[in-house]
Amino acid sequence: MNLKERIFNYLRKKQPERTLRFPHFDRPLSVLVIFESDMLEQNNAVKTIQQDLRRKGMNVSTWGFAPKKAKDITSPVLPQSRIVGLDDYNLFGKLRQEVAEDLCATRYDLMLDLSTRPLLPLRYMAMYAQADFKAGLNLGEGIHDMLISPPDLNTEQARPEITWLYHLLIQYISTIQSRD
């Protein structure tokens, strides 16, 4: 484990205890979607997910990470999205103070982490996001309230598409909700 990972794990353990509140889709929710942006910032799959959530009456915010050395990256497909780059993180891989404050400024009912591989920048976003319920793929970091662990994702070659992950997360949340 490298130094950046150790710092992340140390900071994760120091996070205050959260009050878990399960989201119910029978009322409008505020939803944060975090994702890995493609290199061209096209993000068509994220736009489709955003539109689907809005059709369901949700208030949606999207935050992405693009592995570029730049600040204020914009996406032509998602102009309201916040896409952070490598310059938004410090030498140790931690979100810069002003970016973390922007992320923490809004409280969400649900955070959907559409990360399909363990990227430290997205793990920091997931950790700092102020959400009552956090859901995502089981990547081993322990910051989510609900983890999806499909048995066929044991190799790097088996990385899922984010639309598949989104539909699976929504399906599980809806199924659990219907059994409350």
MOSUL-V209924 format. One record per pair of residues at least 12 apart in sequence whose C-alpha atoms are under 10 Angstrom apart, sorted by sequence separation. I is the first residue (numbers start at 1). GAP is how many residues later the second one is. D is the distance in whole Angstrom. If there is no record, write none. Layout:
i=I gap=GAP d=D
i=I gap=GAP d=D
This chain:
i=34 gap=12 d=9
i=50 gap=12 d=8
i=71 gap=12 d=8
i=72 gap=12 d=7
i=73 gap=12 d=7
i=88 gap=12 d=9
i=113 gap=12 d=9
i=133 gap=12 d=6
i=134 gap=12 d=6
i=135 gap=12 d=6
i=136 gap=12 d=6
i=137 gap=12 d=6
i=138 gap=12 d=9
i=33 gap=13 d=8
i=70 gap=13 d=10
i=71 gap=13 d=6
i=72 gap=13 d=8
i=113 gap=13 d=7
i=132 gap=13 d=9
i=133 gap=13 d=8
i=134 gap=13 d=9
i=135 gap=13 d=8
i=136 gap=13 d=9
i=137 gap=13 d=9
i=70 gap=14 d=8
i=71 gap=14 d=6
i=112 gap=14 d=9
i=127 gap=14 d=10
i=47 gap=15 d=9
i=69 gap=15 d=9
i=70 gap=15 d=5
i=71 gap=15 d=8
i=72 gap=15 d=9
i=84 gap=15 d=8
i=111 gap=15 d=8
i=127 gap=15 d=9
i=128 gap=15 d=10
i=138 gap=15 d=10
i=33 gap=16 d=9
i=46 gap=16 d=8
i=62 gap=16 d=8
i=68 gap=16 d=9
i=69 gap=16 d=6
i=70 gap=16 d=6
i=71 gap=16 d=6
i=72 gap=16 d=9
i=123 gap=16 d=10
i=127 gap=16 d=6
i=137 gap=16 d=10
i=33 gap=17 d=8
i=63 gap=17 d=9
i=64 gap=17 d=7
i=65 gap=17 d=9
i=66 gap=17 d=7
i=67 gap=17 d=8
i=68 gap=17 d=5
i=69 gap=17 d=5
i=70 gap=17 d=5
i=71 gap=17 d=6
i=82 gap=17 d=10
i=126 gap=17 d=7
i=127 gap=17 d=8
i=148 gap=17 d=9
i=32 gap=18 d=10
i=46 gap=18 d=10
i=62 gap=18 d=8
i=63 gap=18 d=6
i=64 gap=18 d=6
i=65 gap=18 d=5
i=66 gap=18 d=6
i=67 gap=18 d=6
i=68 gap=18 d=6
i=69 gap=18 d=5
i=70 gap=18 d=8
i=71 gap=18 d=10
i=111 gap=18 d=8
i=123 gap=18 d=8
i=126 gap=18 d=8
i=150 gap=18 d=10
i=31 gap=19 d=9
i=61 gap=19 d=8
i=62 gap=19 d=5
i=63 gap=19 d=5
i=64 gap=19 d=4
i=65 gap=19 d=5
i=66 gap=19 d=5
i=67 gap=19 d=6
i=68 gap=19 d=8
i=69 gap=19 d=9
i=110 gap=19 d=10
i=111 gap=19 d=8
i=112 gap=19 d=10
i=118 gap=19 d=9
i=123 gap=19 d=10
i=124 gap=19 d=10
i=61 gap=20 d=7
i=62 gap=20 d=6
i=63 gap=20 d=6
i=64 gap=20 d=6
i=65 gap=20 d=6
i=66 gap=20 d=8
i=67 gap=20 d=9
i=68 gap=20 d=10
i=69 gap=20 d=10
i=82 gap=20 d=10
i=110 gap=20 d=9
i=111 gap=20 d=6
i=116 gap=20 d=9
i=117 gap=20 d=8
i=118 gap=20 d=9
i=119 gap=20 d=9
i=123 gap=20 d=8
i=148 gap=20 d=8
i=43 gap=21 d=9
i=60 gap=21 d=10
i=61 gap=21 d=8
i=62 gap=21 d=8
i=63 gap=21 d=8
i=64 gap=21 d=9
i=65 gap=21 d=8
i=82 gap=21 d=9
i=104 gap=21 d=9
i=108 gap=21 d=8
i=109 gap=21 d=9
i=110 gap=21 d=6
i=111 gap=21 d=8
i=112 gap=21 d=9
i=113 gap=21 d=7
i=114 gap=21 d=9
i=115 gap=21 d=7
i=116 gap=21 d=7
i=117 gap=21 d=9
i=118 gap=21 d=6
i=120 gap=21 d=10
i=148 gap=21 d=7
i=31 gap=22 d=8
i=103 gap=22 d=8
i=107 gap=22 d=8
i=108 gap=22 d=6
i=109 gap=22 d=5
i=110 gap=22 d=6
i=111 gap=22 d=6
i=112 gap=22 d=6
i=113 gap=22 d=6
i=114 gap=22 d=6
i=115 gap=22 d=7
i=116 gap=22 d=9
i=117 gap=22 d=7
i=118 gap=22 d=8
i=147 gap=22 d=9
i=30 gap=23 d=10
i=31 gap=23 d=10
i=41 gap=23 d=9
i=65 gap=23 d=10
i=103 gap=23 d=10
i=106 gap=23 d=8
i=107 gap=23 d=5
i=108 gap=23 d=4
i=109 gap=23 d=5
i=110 gap=23 d=5
i=111 gap=23 d=5
i=112 gap=23 d=5
i=113 gap=23 d=5
i=114 gap=23 d=7
i=115 gap=23 d=10
i=116 gap=23 d=8
i=118 gap=23 d=8
i=137 gap=23 d=10
i=146 gap=23 d=9
i=29 gap=24 d=9
i=30 gap=24 d=10
i=41 gap=24 d=10
i=100 gap=24 d=9
i=104 gap=24 d=6
i=105 gap=24 d=9
i=106 gap=24 d=7
i=107 gap=24 d=6
i=108 gap=24 d=6
i=109 gap=24 d=6
i=110 gap=24 d=6
i=111 gap=24 d=6
i=112 gap=24 d=6
i=113 gap=24 d=7
i=115 gap=24 d=9
i=148 gap=24 d=9
i=28 gap=25 d=10
i=29 gap=25 d=10
i=41 gap=25 d=8
i=95 gap=25 d=10
i=100 gap=25 d=8
i=103 gap=25 d=7
i=104 gap=25 d=6
i=105 gap=25 d=8
i=106 gap=25 d=9
i=107 gap=25 d=8
i=108 gap=25 d=8
i=109 gap=25 d=9
i=110 gap=25 d=8
i=111 gap=25 d=8
i=112 gap=25 d=9
i=147 gap=25 d=10
i=28 gap=26 d=10
i=37 gap=26 d=9
i=38 gap=26 d=9
i=39 gap=26 d=10
i=40 gap=26 d=9
i=94 gap=26 d=8
i=95 gap=26 d=7
i=99 gap=26 d=10
i=103 gap=26 d=6
i=104 gap=26 d=6
i=108 gap=26 d=10
i=146 gap=26 d=9
i=29 gap=27 d=9
i=30 gap=27 d=9
i=31 gap=27 d=7
i=32 gap=27 d=9
i=33 gap=27 d=7
i=34 gap=27 d=9
i=35 gap=27 d=8
i=36 gap=27 d=9
i=37 gap=27 d=5
i=38 gap=27 d=9
i=39 gap=27 d=6
i=93 gap=27 d=7
i=94 gap=27 d=7
i=95 gap=27 d=10
i=101 gap=27 d=9
i=102 gap=27 d=10
i=103 gap=27 d=8
i=104 gap=27 d=9
i=146 gap=27 d=9
i=28 gap=28 d=8
i=29 gap=28 d=8
i=30 gap=28 d=6
i=31 gap=28 d=6
i=32 gap=28 d=6
i=33 gap=28 d=6
i=34 gap=28 d=6
i=35 gap=28 d=7
i=36 gap=28 d=5
i=37 gap=28 d=5
i=38 gap=28 d=7
i=39 gap=28 d=8
i=50 gap=28 d=9
i=93 gap=28 d=7
i=100 gap=28 d=7
i=101 gap=28 d=10
i=137 gap=28 d=8
i=27 gap=29 d=9
i=28 gap=29 d=6
i=29 gap=29 d=5
i=30 gap=29 d=5
i=31 gap=29 d=5
i=32 gap=29 d=5
i=33 gap=29 d=5
i=34 gap=29 d=5
i=35 gap=29 d=5
i=36 gap=29 d=5
i=37 gap=29 d=5
i=38 gap=29 d=9
i=39 gap=29 d=8
i=94 gap=29 d=10
i=95 gap=29 d=7
i=100 gap=29 d=8
i=136 gap=29 d=8
i=137 gap=29 d=10
i=26 gap=30 d=10
i=27 gap=30 d=8
i=28 gap=30 d=5
i=29 gap=30 d=6
i=30 gap=30 d=6
i=31 gap=30 d=6
i=32 gap=30 d=6
i=33 gap=30 d=6
i=34 gap=30 d=5
i=35 gap=30 d=7
i=36 gap=30 d=6
i=37 gap=30 d=8
i=47 gap=30 d=7
i=94 gap=30 d=7
i=95 gap=30 d=8
i=136 gap=30 d=9
i=25 gap=31 d=8
i=26 gap=31 d=10
i=27 gap=31 d=8
i=28 gap=31 d=7
i=29 gap=31 d=8
i=30 gap=31 d=8
i=31 gap=31 d=8
i=32 gap=31 d=7
i=33 gap=31 d=8
i=34 gap=31 d=8
i=35 gap=31 d=9
i=36 gap=31 d=9
i=46 gap=31 d=9
i=47 gap=31 d=6
i=93 gap=31 d=9
i=94 gap=31 d=9
i=113 gap=31 d=9
i=135 gap=31 d=10
i=137 gap=31 d=10
i=25 gap=32 d=9
i=41 gap=32 d=8
i=42 gap=32 d=10
i=43 gap=32 d=8
i=44 gap=32 d=10
i=45 gap=32 d=10
i=46 gap=32 d=8
i=89 gap=32 d=8
i=112 gap=32 d=9
i=136 gap=32 d=10
i=137 gap=32 d=9
i=25 gap=33 d=9
i=41 gap=33 d=7
i=42 gap=33 d=6
i=43 gap=33 d=9
i=44 gap=33 d=7
i=88 gap=33 d=9
i=95 gap=33 d=9
i=111 gap=33 d=9
i=136 gap=33 d=7
i=40 gap=34 d=10
i=41 gap=34 d=5
i=42 gap=34 d=7
i=43 gap=34 d=7
i=44 gap=34 d=8
i=47 gap=34 d=10
i=111 gap=34 d=10
i=112 gap=34 d=10
i=113 gap=34 d=10
i=135 gap=34 d=7
i=40 gap=35 d=8
i=41 gap=35 d=7
i=42 gap=35 d=6
i=43 gap=35 d=7
i=46 gap=35 d=10
i=86 gap=35 d=8
i=89 gap=35 d=10
i=135 gap=35 d=9
i=40 gap=36 d=9
i=41 gap=36 d=8
i=42 gap=36 d=8
i=85 gap=36 d=9
i=38 gap=37 d=10
i=41 gap=37 d=8
i=84 gap=37 d=9
i=116 gap=37 d=10
i=135 gap=37 d=10
i=37 gap=38 d=9
i=84 gap=38 d=10
i=135 gap=38 d=9
i=117 gap=39 d=8
i=63 gap=40 d=9
i=116 gap=40 d=10
i=41 gap=42 d=9
i=116 gap=42 d=10
i=117 gap=42 d=7
i=116 gap=43 d=6
i=117 gap=43 d=9
i=115 gap=44 d=10
i=116 gap=44 d=6
i=61 gap=45 d=10
i=115 gap=45 d=9
i=116 gap=45 d=8
i=37 gap=46 d=7
i=114 gap=46 d=10
i=115 gap=46 d=10
i=116 gap=46 d=7
i=34 gap=47 d=10
i=36 gap=47 d=9
i=37 gap=47 d=9
i=61 gap=47 d=9
i=114 gap=47 d=9
i=115 gap=47 d=8
i=33 gap=48 d=10
i=34 gap=48 d=10
i=35 gap=48 d=9
i=36 gap=48 d=10
i=37 gap=48 d=10
i=60 gap=48 d=9
i=114 gap=48 d=6
i=34 gap=49 d=9
i=59 gap=49 d=9
i=62 gap=49 d=10
i=113 gap=49 d=9
i=114 gap=49 d=8
i=116 gap=49 d=8
i=59 gap=50 d=10
i=60 gap=50 d=10
i=61 gap=50 d=10
i=62 gap=50 d=10
i=63 gap=50 d=10
i=64 gap=50 d=10
i=65 gap=50 d=10
i=114 gap=50 d=10
i=115 gap=50 d=9
i=60 gap=51 d=10
i=64 gap=51 d=10
i=114 gap=51 d=7
i=67 gap=52 d=10
i=113 gap=52 d=9
i=114 gap=52 d=7
i=112 gap=53 d=10
i=113 gap=53 d=9
i=65 gap=54 d=9
i=67 gap=54 d=9
i=112 gap=54 d=8
i=66 gap=55 d=9
i=114 gap=55 d=9
i=65 gap=56 d=7
i=66 gap=56 d=10
i=113 gap=56 d=9
i=64 gap=57 d=10
i=65 gap=57 d=7
i=112 gap=57 d=8
i=64 gap=58 d=8
i=112 gap=58 d=9
i=63 gap=59 d=9
i=65 gap=60 d=9
i=64 gap=61 d=9
i=63 gap=62 d=8
i=46 gap=68 d=9
i=32 gap=71 d=10
i=32 gap=74 d=9
i=32 gap=75 d=9
i=30 gap=76 d=9
i=31 gap=76 d=9
i=32 gap=76 d=6
i=30 gap=77 d=8
i=31 gap=77 d=6
i=32 gap=77 d=8
i=33 gap=77 d=9
i=34 gap=77 d=8
i=35 gap=77 d=9
i=36 gap=77 d=10
i=30 gap=78 d=5
i=31 gap=78 d=6
i=32 gap=78 d=6
i=33 gap=78 d=6
i=34 gap=78 d=6
i=35 gap=78 d=6
i=36 gap=78 d=8
i=37 gap=78 d=10
i=29 gap=79 d=8
i=30 gap=79 d=5
i=31 gap=79 d=5
i=32 gap=79 d=5
i=33 gap=79 d=5
i=34 gap=79 d=5
i=35 gap=79 d=5
i=36 gap=79 d=6
i=29 gap=80 d=6
i=30 gap=80 d=7
i=31 gap=80 d=6
i=32 gap=80 d=6
i=33 gap=80 d=6
i=34 gap=80 d=6
i=35 gap=80 d=6
i=36 gap=80 d=8
i=28 gap=81 d=9
i=29 gap=81 d=7
i=30 gap=81 d=9
i=31 gap=81 d=7
i=32 gap=81 d=8
i=33 gap=81 d=7
i=34 gap=81 d=7
i=35 gap=81 d=9
i=36 gap=81 d=9
i=33 gap=82 d=10
i=11 gap=83 d=10
i=36 gap=83 d=9
i=8 gap=84 d=9
i=7 gap=85 d=8
i=8 gap=85 d=8
i=24 gap=85 d=9
i=36 gap=85 d=9
i=6 gap=86 d=10
i=7 gap=86 d=9
i=8 gap=86 d=8
i=23 gap=86 d=6
i=24 gap=86 d=10
i=36 gap=86 d=7
i=4 gap=87 d=9
i=5 gap=87 d=9
i=7 gap=87 d=8
i=22 gap=87 d=8
i=23 gap=87 d=7
i=35 gap=87 d=7
i=4 gap=88 d=5
i=5 gap=88 d=9
i=21 gap=88 d=8
i=22 gap=88 d=8
i=23 gap=88 d=10
i=34 gap=88 d=7
i=3 gap=89 d=8
i=4 gap=89 d=6
i=20 gap=89 d=10
i=21 gap=89 d=9
i=34 gap=89 d=10
i=3 gap=90 d=9
i=4 gap=90 d=8
i=35 gap=90 d=10
i=34 gap=91 d=8
i=35 gap=91 d=10
i=34 gap=92 d=8
i=33 gap=93 d=10
i=32 gap=94 d=10
i=34 gap=95 d=10
i=32 gap=97 d=8
i=32 gap=98 d=9
i=32 gap=99 d=8
i=31 gap=100 d=8
i=30 gap=101 d=9
i=31 gap=102 d=10
i=32 gap=102 d=9
i=33 gap=102 d=10
i=34 gap=102 d=10
i=31 gap=103 d=10
i=23 gap=109 d=8
i=21 gap=110 d=9
i=22 gap=110 d=7
i=23 gap=110 d=7
i=12 gap=111 d=10
i=20 gap=111 d=9
i=21 gap=111 d=5
i=22 gap=111 d=6
i=23 gap=111 d=10
i=8 gap=112 d=8
i=12 gap=112 d=9
i=15 gap=112 d=8
i=18 gap=112 d=9
i=19 gap=112 d=9
i=20 gap=112 d=6
i=21 gap=112 d=6
i=22 gap=112 d=9
i=8 gap=113 d=10
i=11 gap=113 d=9
i=15 gap=113 d=9
i=18 gap=113 d=9
i=19 gap=113 d=7
i=20 gap=113 d=6
i=21 gap=113 d=10
i=49 gap=113 d=9
i=18 gap=114 d=8
i=19 gap=114 d=9
i=20 gap=114 d=9
i=49 gap=114 d=7
i=5 gap=115 d=8
i=8 gap=115 d=9
i=12 gap=115 d=7
i=18 gap=115 d=9
i=48 gap=115 d=8
i=4 gap=116 d=8
i=8 gap=116 d=8
i=11 gap=116 d=9
i=12 gap=116 d=9
i=45 gap=116 d=9
i=46 gap=116 d=8
i=45 gap=117 d=7
i=46 gap=117 d=8
i=49 gap=117 d=7
i=53 gap=117 d=10
i=45 gap=118 d=6
i=49 gap=118 d=9
i=8 gap=119 d=9
i=45 gap=119 d=10
i=46 gap=120 d=9
i=45 gap=121 d=10
i=22 gap=123 d=9
i=21 gap=124 d=10
i=22 gap=124 d=10
i=20 gap=125 d=8
i=36 gap=126 d=9
i=18 gap=127 d=10
i=35 gap=127 d=8
i=15 gap=128 d=10
i=12 gap=129 d=9
i=13 gap=129 d=10
i=12 gap=130 d=9
i=13 gap=130 d=10
i=12 gap=131 d=8
i=9 gap=132 d=8
i=8 gap=133 d=10
i=9 gap=133 d=10
i=33 gap=133 d=10
i=25 gap=145 d=10
i=25 gap=148 d=9
i=26 gap=148 d=10
i=24 gap=149 d=8
i=25 gap=149 d=7
i=23 gap=150 d=8
i=24 gap=150 d=8
i=22 gap=151 d=9
i=23 gap=151 d=9
i=26 gap=151 d=10
i=24 gap=152 d=10
i=25 gap=152 d=8
i=23 gap=153 d=10
i=24 gap=153 d=6
i=25 gap=153 d=10
i=22 gap=154 d=9
i=23 gap=154 d=8
i=24 gap=154 d=9
i=22 gap=155 d=8
i=24 gap=156 d=10
i=22 gap=158 d=10
